[in-house]
Amino acid sequence: LAITEIIKLIITFEFIKYGSSPFWYLSIIIIGCLIPLYYFNFKRENKVFLGDGGSLLFGTLISIYVFNFLNSNTVSFYSFNKPFLSVLILLYPMTDLLRVFIIRISKKQSPFRPDNNHLHHILLRKNLSHWQIGFILPICFFIISLIAFLSISAFKFK
């Protein structure tokens, strides 16, 4: 469900920025799709698996949104560095992907081979529950992103 956290961040940004975007209606549809996913995954039994198709769909939507964000003349009440903010939005999936690829290549395996080396699998092996992992990972990456964003905002380079 970590990818849905990124989707929620993007949707939040979509709602607070000035002006409308072609993605505003798509954001409403995505929220409608995420509600049942969260409903069933926060129950003790009968969980719903997002699967490869759902992950790829959400990953594609995130990429499309980030490319649109980088190419647009977004007007908002705050100033920010667009490429840096885009990297912060993608920090968790990029970190996890690069880490897993490096581990697989160092073991002389295909980087596309599935395994249990993702960050959430490591936390599961440490006997953390899915609830705890679903809370810890997004909060940690949000704090890291917030510190980085505030640090870069404090030093305005021209």
Steps between C-alpha positions, in 0.01 A plus 500: 500500500800731498430601142157618608669733750679669210171521311343669804787750513451585133124533542550726802729721292242499220230628735705778663655653190343794322319446173354186358691219340398223263589263782250642747220267386742210482586570864135461597483167314818376669361587843190300412723205408714524815208502746408130447870405498552659841170369631587139424865527601428642843280203586654203679382248240435492125763752392523627142827472311582792270705274274735579215229660287390737775857588593591565138186710448573716805869523410407614150258759638771631733748526210249678276416743777867573578583561131197728469602678819854556368370636167223720635510859614345421835399810690466463873525702817844355579818470300691177461756321288294277267767237420591467866136467605450236230792298638354531851163370378676198349750453787354181649449299180834617355691414818339159530542421129867601486582316822336178381659525153848545653449200730380279212780605264763448772367143536531460121123470461267676261388834648146414387483171692249513787625452854437611858764772530270803494494725807157381609615135482797580726266663751267199483795273588562727803153394621328830429136477399363624169331783693829610654683484167221690327543772760880501544618507135286790376567703816878445474514597134268794562728628778810455283328679211375780725847557646653504152229729364530745791879491477501584131232766553711664771789546260360674194758462225467728200 
